[in-house]
Amino acid sequence: MKRILAAAILAATFSAPALADDALKAAIGGSQRSPENVKRDTYRHPYETLTFFGIRPDMTVVELSPGAGWYTEILAPYLRERGKLIAAGATPDSKAANVARAGERFKQKLDANPAAFGKVQLGAFEPGNGVFSYAPKGSADMVLTFRNVHNWTDEGDARLKAVFRSVHDALKPGGVFGVVDHRLPASTTQDATASSGYVHEAHVIRVAEAAGFKLAAKSEANANPKDTADHKGGVWALPPTYGNKDVDREKYAAIGESDRMTLKFVKQ
């Protein structure tokens, strides 16, 4: 009887829909977001993605390589009052001049809206230079990366492995590592540097598991069955980049943004 009851409780736990996160919806709908970024919600599905990863407003969250801050604009106000956001990437203090300039530009974006971004902490993260000092060991509840894995993929995956090890170190036991990236069909050969911008999902899982993670779940929230991943110029042919400029632009616009894997790993 006890076993039956326990099984029923477990089944209910995993089948129950996630509770609506009104604070996250408010952050996604907030005026701190740039209009150009908001337009891409239809492809990037921020609410579905972040709720799938299990984010809460009281977490310490690391965002790896935030770029121009597309997700930062959502995460910063969401975590501002009860949690912490560490933007791990270029910082103005970098010893590399080009990285320092990029870090200064990102800091200027944050400084321009202190009400929304004033509590974001910058952490040094430069995989190409071997810098991974973005968070103390065992301090983060969640680490997120969006469309960056292909940038860290090199022959032998030394850089990617180093990144994943650093994430494992930064997370608390049971912490979540959320990964979104352009997905290469399993039937298509991936070159050693993922030069097309697409990566095999199985490859990402293999490297993550070797770093000590367990795959907890997959989501198709960011899937796009229209994307064949075989474009001239790679993933950058698609919007929003349109790397081929006006060549076949209508075709690429009809496809939309890339087909993406969305993977949730847990530190064991």
C-alpha positions as CSV (number, residue, x, y, z in Angstrom):
1,M,0.0,0.0,0.0
2,K,2.8,2.4,0.9
3,R,4.6,1.7,-2.4
4,I,1.4,2.3,-4.3
5,L,0.8,5.6,-2.5
6,A,4.4,6.7,-3.0
7,A,4.2,5.9,-6.7
8,A,1.0,7.9,-7.0
9,I,2.5,10.9,-5.3
10,L,5.6,10.7,-7.6
11,A,3.5,10.4,-10.7
12,A,1.4,13.4,-9.6
13,T,4.6,15.4,-9.0
14,F,6.0,14.8,-12.5
15,S,2.7,15.2,-14.3
16,A,1.6,18.4,-12.6
17,P,2.0,21.6,-14.8
18,A,4.5,24.2,-13.6
19,L,3.0,27.0,-11.5
20,A,2.6,30.2,-13.4
21,D,5.5,32.6,-12.5
22,D,3.9,36.0,-12.6
23,A,7.2,37.7,-11.7
24,L,8.9,36.1,-14.7
25,K,6.1,37.2,-17.0
26,A,6.4,40.7,-15.6
27,A,10.2,40.7,-16.4
28,I,9.6,39.5,-19.9
29,G,6.9,42.1,-20.4
30,G,9.0,44.9,-18.8
31,S,9.9,48.2,-20.4
32,Q,13.6,47.5,-19.7
33,R,13.7,45.2,-22.7
34,S,14.6,46.6,-26.1
35,P,11.9,46.5,-28.7
36,E,14.2,44.6,-31.1
37,N,14.7,41.9,-28.5
38,V,11.0,41.6,-27.7
39,K,10.3,40.8,-31.4
40,R,12.4,37.7,-31.1
41,D,10.4,36.2,-28.3
42,T,8.4,34.2,-30.9
43,Y,11.6,32.3,-31.7
44,R,13.4,32.3,-28.3
45,H,10.5,31.5,-26.0
46,P,12.0,33.0,-22.8
47,Y,9.1,32.0,-20.5
48,E,8.9,28.4,-21.6
49,T,12.7,28.1,-21.6
50,L,13.3,29.5,-18.2
51,T,10.4,27.7,-16.5
52,F,11.6,24.5,-18.1
53,F,15.0,25.0,-16.4
54,G,13.2,25.6,-13.1
55,I,14.3,29.1,-12.4
56,R,13.1,30.9,-9.2
57,P,13.6,34.5,-8.2
58,D,15.6,33.6,-5.1
59,M,18.3,31.8,-7.0
60,T,21.9,32.7,-7.7
61,V,22.1,32.4,-11.5
62,V,25.1,32.7,-13.8
63,E,24.6,33.6,-17.4
64,L,27.6,32.6,-19.5
65,S,28.7,34.8,-22.4
66,P,25.6,37.1,-22.2
67,G,26.6,38.8,-25.5
68,A,24.6,42.0,-25.9
69,G,22.3,41.0,-23.0
70,W,19.2,39.5,-24.7
71,Y,18.5,37.2,-21.7
72,T,20.1,39.6,-19.2
73,E,17.3,42.1,-19.8
74,I,14.9,39.4,-18.4
75,L,17.1,37.8,-15.8
76,A,18.3,41.0,-14.1
77,P,15.0,42.4,-13.0
78,Y,13.6,39.0,-12.2
79,L,16.5,38.2,-9.8
80,R,17.0,41.7,-8.5
81,E,15.2,41.6,-5.2
82,R,15.6,38.1,-3.9
83,G,18.3,36.5,-6.0
84,K,21.5,37.3,-7.8
85,L,22.6,37.4,-11.4
86,I,26.2,37.0,-12.4
87,A,26.9,38.0,-16.0
88,A,29.9,35.8,-16.8
89,G,31.8,37.2,-19.8
90,A,34.0,40.1,-20.8
91,T,34.8,42.6,-18.1
92,P,36.5,46.0,-18.2
93,D,39.3,44.6,-16.1
94,S,40.4,42.0,-18.6
95,K,44.1,41.9,-19.5
96,A,43.1,41.4,-23.1
97,A,42.4,44.9,-24.6
98,N,39.6,43.7,-27.0
99,V,37.9,41.8,-24.2
100,A,38.1,44.8,-21.9
101,R,36.5,47.0,-24.5
102,A,33.6,44.5,-24.9
103,G,33.3,44.4,-21.1
104,E,33.1,48.2,-20.9
105,R,30.3,48.2,-23.6
106,F,28.3,45.7,-21.6
107,K,28.9,47.6,-18.4
108,Q,27.6,50.8,-20.1
109,K,24.4,49.0,-21.0
110,L,23.9,47.9,-17.4
111,D,24.8,51.4,-16.0
112,A,22.2,53.0,-18.4
113,N,19.4,51.4,-16.5
114,P,20.3,51.0,-12.8
115,A,16.7,50.4,-11.7
116,A,16.6,47.2,-13.8
117,F,20.3,46.2,-14.1
118,G,22.0,47.9,-11.2
119,K,22.6,44.7,-9.1
120,V,24.1,42.6,-11.9
121,Q,27.5,41.3,-11.0
122,L,30.2,40.9,-13.6
123,G,32.3,37.7,-13.6
124,A,35.4,37.1,-15.6
125,F,34.8,34.4,-18.2
126,E,37.2,34.1,-21.1
127,P,37.5,30.5,-22.3
128,G,39.9,31.4,-25.0
129,N,42.3,32.9,-22.4
130,G,41.7,30.2,-19.7
131,V,39.9,32.6,-17.4
132,F,37.0,31.1,-15.4
133,S,36.9,33.2,-12.3
134,Y,33.2,34.2,-12.5
135,A,31.8,32.5,-9.4
136,P,33.1,30.9,-6.2
137,K,33.0,27.1,-6.2
138,G,29.6,25.6,-5.1
139,S,27.9,29.0,-5.1
140,A,25.4,29.0,-8.0
141,D,22.0,27.4,-8.1
142,M,21.8,27.6,-11.9
143,V,24.1,28.3,-14.8
144,L,22.6,29.2,-18.2
145,T,24.1,29.5,-21.6
146,F,22.3,30.4,-24.8
147,R,23.7,29.7,-28.2
148,N,27.3,29.6,-27.1
149,V,28.3,25.9,-27.1
150,H,29.3,26.0,-30.8
151,N,31.7,28.9,-30.1
152,W,33.5,26.7,-27.5
153,T,33.7,23.6,-29.8
154,D,37.2,23.0,-31.1
155,E,39.1,20.0,-32.3
156,G,39.2,17.6,-29.3
157,D,36.8,19.8,-27.4
158,A,39.4,21.0,-24.9
159,R,37.8,24.4,-24.6
160,L,34.2,23.0,-24.3
161,K,35.3,20.5,-21.7
162,A,37.0,23.3,-19.7
163,V,33.9,25.4,-19.8
164,F,31.7,22.5,-18.6
165,R,34.1,21.6,-15.8
166,S,34.0,25.3,-14.7
167,V,30.2,25.2,-14.6
168,H,30.3,22.0,-12.6
169,D,32.6,23.6,-10.1
170,A,30.5,26.8,-9.8
171,L,27.2,24.9,-9.1
172,K,26.0,23.7,-5.8
173,P,25.2,19.9,-5.6
174,G,21.9,19.4,-7.4
175,G,22.4,22.7,-9.3
176,V,21.0,23.1,-12.8
177,F,23.0,23.7,-16.0
178,G,20.7,24.9,-18.8
179,V,21.9,24.8,-22.4
180,V,20.3,26.1,-25.6
181,D,22.1,25.9,-28.9
182,H,21.6,25.4,-32.6
183,R,20.9,21.7,-33.2
184,L,22.5,19.7,-36.0
185,P,20.5,16.7,-37.3
186,A,22.0,13.4,-36.1
187,S,22.3,12.3,-39.7
188,T,24.5,15.2,-40.6
189,T,28.3,15.1,-40.0
190,Q,29.6,17.7,-37.5
191,D,33.1,19.0,-38.2
192,A,35.6,19.4,-35.4
193,T,34.9,23.0,-34.9
194,A,31.2,23.1,-35.5
195,S,31.9,25.7,-38.2
196,S,28.3,25.9,-39.3
197,G,27.2,27.0,-35.9
198,Y,25.2,23.7,-35.4
199,V,26.1,21.0,-32.9
200,H,24.9,17.5,-32.4
201,E,22.7,17.2,-29.3
202,A,24.3,13.9,-28.4
203,H,27.7,15.5,-28.5
204,V,26.7,18.2,-26.0
205,I,25.2,15.5,-23.7
206,R,28.3,13.4,-24.0
207,V,30.6,16.2,-23.0
208,A,28.3,17.3,-20.1
209,E,28.1,13.8,-18.7
210,A,31.9,13.5,-18.9
211,A,32.1,16.7,-16.7
212,G,29.9,15.1,-14.0
213,F,26.4,16.2,-15.1
214,K,23.3,14.1,-15.5
215,L,20.8,14.9,-18.2
216,A,17.6,15.6,-16.4
217,A,15.3,16.5,-19.2
218,K,15.0,17.8,-22.8
219,S,12.5,20.4,-24.1
220,E,11.3,21.1,-27.7
221,A,10.3,24.7,-26.7
222,N,12.9,26.1,-29.1
223,A,12.5,23.5,-31.9
224,N,12.0,24.6,-35.5
225,P,11.2,21.8,-37.9
226,K,11.5,24.2,-40.9
227,D,15.2,24.5,-40.3
228,T,17.2,21.9,-42.3
229,A,20.6,23.2,-40.9
230,D,22.3,23.0,-44.3
231,H,22.4,26.7,-45.3
232,K,25.2,28.4,-47.2
233,G,27.1,30.3,-44.5
234,G,25.7,28.1,-41.8
235,V,23.2,29.2,-39.1
236,W,24.1,32.8,-39.7
237,A,22.1,32.7,-43.0
238,L,19.0,32.7,-40.9
239,P,17.4,35.6,-39.1
240,P,18.3,37.7,-37.3
241,T,21.7,37.8,-38.9
242,Y,20.9,37.2,-42.6
243,G,24.6,36.6,-43.3
244,N,23.9,36.2,-47.0
245,K,22.3,39.6,-47.1
246,D,19.6,39.7,-49.8
247,V,20.4,36.3,-51.3
248,D,17.4,34.1,-50.6
249,R,16.4,36.4,-47.9
250,E,12.7,35.6,-48.2
251,K,13.4,31.9,-48.0
252,Y,15.4,32.3,-44.8
253,A,12.7,34.6,-43.3
254,A,10.1,32.0,-44.0
255,I,12.2,29.4,-42.1
256,G,12.7,31.7,-39.1
257,E,15.4,31.3,-36.5
258,S,17.3,28.0,-36.0
259,D,16.2,24.7,-34.7
260,R,17.6,24.6,-31.1
261,M,18.2,21.9,-28.5
262,T,17.1,22.8,-24.9
263,L,18.8,20.6,-22.4
264,K,18.6,20.6,-18.6
265,F,21.5,19.0,-16.7
266,V,21.9,18.5,-13.0
267,K,25.2,18.4,-11.0
268,Q,25.5,15.0,-9.4
